Structure formats: structure tokens, C-alpha cells
Amino acid sequence: MTKHKTKKGTDHTPPAPEEPAAESSLSEAVPPSKALQAVPAPGEAAVEEAPAEEAAPQAVAAEQAPAERIEALEKELGQARAQASEYLDGWQRERAEFLNYKKRVERDLEGARAIAAATILTRYLAVLDDIERALKDRPTAPEFQAWVEGIQLIQRKLQAILDAEGVEVIQAEGMMFDPTVHEAVTFEPGDGYREGQVIEVLQKGYRIGDRILRPAMVRVAR
């Protein structure tokens, strides 16, 4: 730098050139920090504005996600309810079928028991017939009184067994002939009897409820 002499003989460095007035006024009007923000460099505006533009779809997606999740859960709940209803219907059908099967088995067992009981009791009836015929022609001599009482005791015990099993005597004498419970041995004239009326019972008939163990053998008036 060139030095100039002054009147006093000393060196003096010339002052720096002044900045243009326009730049000075601009720097005073707008602070540097704000000037940088207000006038971004080329290329920086796109970098700063891009996230703002991308945030909108993300916010919409975030708002839609709960709605879609609720819709999916409601769909799954509907499917679960439909499946539960299907399982309930199946269980109710199976339960009804099982109850029907149980009733059918019980009915079959009861029928089998009734048939077995009827078969055994029918054999007892033949023994009872023999006892009743023996008592019908029982001896009247005093020395046979003990024998008669013993036979009567056997008859009462056997009759008690039949009563306990629900065995009933079929009413026949004096009744009108019924082929469902009576078996006609003869059809003959009968004084004082109407046509079709039972004159005499030759063998008693027995029944258990609606089941006929054996029909009554009778003589019928004609």
C-alpha cells in the first residue's frame, strides 16, 4: 500500500472505500437472519417444502388406519358370531338326537324287560292253574286239612308275586265275548244268556297293562 506524507511528515493509511448506499440501507432494513429466511438459496425451498407436502397423505392415512382396523375387527367379529351360531345349532341337533336315542333305548329296554317278564309269568300261570284245580277238588276229610292249608298258602304266595308284577285277571264270566281278550272254546245255547255272552270261564286269562299274557278260555252263548 502506498503511503502519503502529511504536512507533519507522518504516514497515514487511506480509509477503506465506502459501501454503496443501497446495500447499507438493505442491511439496516432487513436483519441478516431474516434476510436468509426470506430469500432461501436455490434448491433449498424444494427441500424444506417437500416434507410439508408429504405430511398430508400420511396424516390422512393415519386417520384412515383406525377406521379400517375397526372395520376389519367388526368383520372378524361377525365371522366369529356366525361360526358360534353354527356350532350352537350343531350342538343342539346332536343333543336332540342323543335324547331321542336315549329315549328309544329306554323304550326298547322296557319292552324287552316286559317281554321277558311276560314269558316267565306265563309259566307261573300254568302252576297257578294246577294249584287252583287241586283246591277245587280238595278232600274234605279232617286228616287232609293240613294239606289243604299248605296248598292254599302256596297259592297266596304265588298270587302275591303276580300282583306285585302288575298281573291282572281278565274279567270274562257274564261279559260279552271280546275276541281280543277271550278265546271261545264252544258256542252253545245258553238258557238265560244273551247271544255272545260268556256262559263259563274254563281257564282264567291274565294281562299286564295292555299286554295280554294269555286270553281267557270261555264258553259262549249263541
C-alpha positions in Angstrom: 0.0 0.0 0.0 1.4 3.5 -0.9 1.9 5.8 2.0 1.5 9.6 1.7 3.2 12.2 3.6 1.3 14.8 5.5 2.3 18.2 6.4 3.7 17.0 9.7 5.8 14.4 7.9 3.9 11.3 9.3 2.5 8.3 7.4 -1.4 7.9 7.1 -3.2 4.9 5.7 -6.0 5.9 3.4 -9.5 5.0 4.6 -11.3 1.9 3.2 -13.7 2.6 0.3 -17.3 3.1 1.4 -20.1 0.5 0.6 -22.8 1.5 -1.8 -25.7 3.3 -0.1 -28.3 0.8 -1.4 -26.6 -2.1 0.3 -26.3 -0.2 3.6 -29.9 0.6 3.6 -30.9 -3.0 2.8 -28.8 -4.3 5.6 -30.4 -1.9 8.0 -34.0 -2.6 6.9 -33.8 -6.4 7.0 -31.7 -8.2 9.6 -29.3 -10.8 8.2 -31.0 -13.8 9.9 -34.4 -12.8 8.5 -32.9 -12.0 5.1 -31.6 -15.5 4.9 -35.0 -16.9 5.8 -36.9 -14.7 3.5 -34.7 -15.3 0.5 -33.7 -19.0 0.5 -31.0 -20.3 -1.7 -31.9 -22.0 -4.9 -32.8 -25.7 -4.3 -33.4 -25.2 -0.6 -37.0 -24.3 -1.0 -37.9 -27.6 -2.5 -36.1 -29.4 0.3 -38.0 -27.6 3.0 -41.4 -27.6 1.4 -41.3 -31.3 0.4 -42.0 -32.7 3.9 -45.0 -30.4 4.3 -46.5 -31.7 1.0 -45.8 -35.4 2.1 -47.3 -34.9 5.6 -50.8 -34.5 4.3 -51.2 -38.1 2.8 -49.5 -39.5 5.9 -52.0 -37.7 8.2 -54.9 -39.0 6.0 -53.5 -42.5 6.2 -53.1 -42.2 9.9 -56.8 -41.1 10.2 -58.0 -43.9 7.9 -56.0 -46.6 9.7 -58.2 -46.8 12.8 -61.4 -46.9 10.7 -60.0 -49.7 8.6 -58.9 -51.6 11.7 -62.4 -51.2 13.3 -64.0 -52.4 10.0 -61.7 -55.4 10.0 -62.4 -56.2 13.6 -66.2 -55.9 13.0 -65.8 -58.3 10.1 -63.9 -60.8 12.2 -66.5 -60.4 15.0 -69.3 -61.2 12.5 -67.5 -64.3 11.3 -66.9 -65.4 14.9 -70.6 -64.9 15.7 -71.7 -66.8 12.6 -69.3 -69.7 13.5 -70.5 -69.7 17.1 -74.1 -69.8 15.9 -73.3 -72.7 13.6 -71.6 -74.6 16.4 -74.6 -73.9 18.7 -77.0 -75.2 16.1 -74.9 -78.3 15.6 -74.7 -78.9 19.3 -78.4 -78.5 19.8 -79.1 -81.0 16.9 -76.7 -83.5 18.4 -78.2 -83.1 21.8 -81.7 -83.6 20.5 -80.6 -86.7 18.6 -78.9 -88.1 21.7 -82.0 -87.5 23.8 -84.2 -89.3 21.2 -81.7 -92.1 21.1 -81.7 -92.3 24.9 -85.5 -92.4 24.9 -85.5 -95.1 22.2 -83.0 -97.2 24.1 -85.0 -96.9 27.3 -88.2 -97.8 25.5 -86.6 -100.8 23.9 -85.1 -101.9 27.2 -88.5 -101.5 28.8 -90.1 -103.5 26.0 -87.5 -106.3 26.3 -88.0 -106.4 30.1 -91.8 -106.6 29.7 -91.4 -109.5 27.2 -89.0 -111.4 29.5 -91.3 -110.8 32.5 -94.3 -111.9 30.4 -92.6 -115.1 29.4 -91.7 -116.0 33.0 -95.0 -115.1 34.4 -96.8 -117.1 31.8 -95.0 -120.2 33.1 -96.2 -119.3 36.7 -99.8 -119.1 35.4 -99.7 -122.8 34.5 -98.5 -123.6 38.1 -101.3 -121.4 39.5 -103.8 -123.3 37.3 -102.7 -126.6 38.7 -103.0 -125.3 42.3 -106.5 -123.9 41.7 -107.7 -127.2 40.2 -106.2 -129.1 43.2 -108.1 -126.8 45.6 -111.3 -127.1 43.6 -111.3 -130.9 44.1 -109.7 -130.8 47.6 -110.6 -133.6 50.0 -113.0 -132.7 52.9 -111.7 -135.3 55.4 -110.2 -133.8 58.6 -106.9 -135.6 58.1 -106.3 -133.7 54.9 -106.9 -130.2 56.4 -103.3 -129.5 56.9 -102.5 -130.5 53.3 -105.2 -128.1 52.1 -103.9 -125.2 54.2 -100.4 -125.8 52.8 -101.7 -125.7 49.2 -103.7 -122.5 50.0 -100.5 -120.9 51.4 -98.6 -121.7 48.2 -101.5 -120.2 46.1 -101.5 -117.0 48.1 -97.7 -116.6 47.8 -97.8 -117.2 44.1 -100.7 -114.8 43.6 -98.8 -112.1 45.6 -95.9 -112.4 43.2 -98.2 -111.9 40.2 -99.9 -108.9 41.9 -96.5 -107.3 42.6 -95.7 -107.6 38.9 -98.9 -105.9 37.9 -100.6 -109.1 36.6 -104.4 -108.7 36.4 -107.2 -111.3 35.8 -109.2 -110.6 32.6 -112.9 -110.3 33.5 -114.8 -112.8 31.4 -117.8 -114.5 33.2 -121.1 -112.8 32.3 -119.3 -110.4 30.0 -119.9 -110.1 26.3 -117.5 -112.0 24.2 -114.4 -110.0 23.1 -112.0 -111.8 20.8 -109.1 -109.5 21.8 -109.1 -110.9 25.4 -111.3 -114.0 25.2 -110.8 -117.3 23.4 -114.1 -119.2 22.7 -113.9 -122.9 23.3 -117.5 -123.5 22.4 -120.6 -121.6 21.1 -123.7 -123.3 22.5 -127.2 -122.4 23.5 -127.4 -120.9 27.0 -130.6 -120.5 28.9 -130.8 -117.1 30.5 -127.8 -115.8 28.5 -127.9 -113.5 25.5 -126.2 -114.3 22.3 -122.4 -113.6 22.5 -122.5 -113.6 26.3 -119.9 -115.7 28.2 -121.5 -118.6 30.0 -118.5 -120.1 31.8 -114.7 -119.4 32.2 -112.8 -122.6 31.6 -109.3 -121.0 32.2 -108.6 -117.6 33.5 -107.0 -115.0 31.4 -104.3 -112.6 32.6 -102.8 -109.3 31.4 -100.1 -106.8 32.3 -101.3 -103.4 31.4 -102.2 -103.6 27.7 -100.2 -106.7 27.1 -102.2 -109.9 27.1 -100.3 -112.8 28.8 -103.0 -115.2 27.7 -106.7 -114.8 26.8 -109.5 -116.3 28.9 -110.8 -119.6 27.6 -114.6 -119.4 27.7 -117.9 -120.9 26.7 -120.1 -118.5 24.7 -123.9 -118.5 24.3 -125.4 -118.4 20.8 
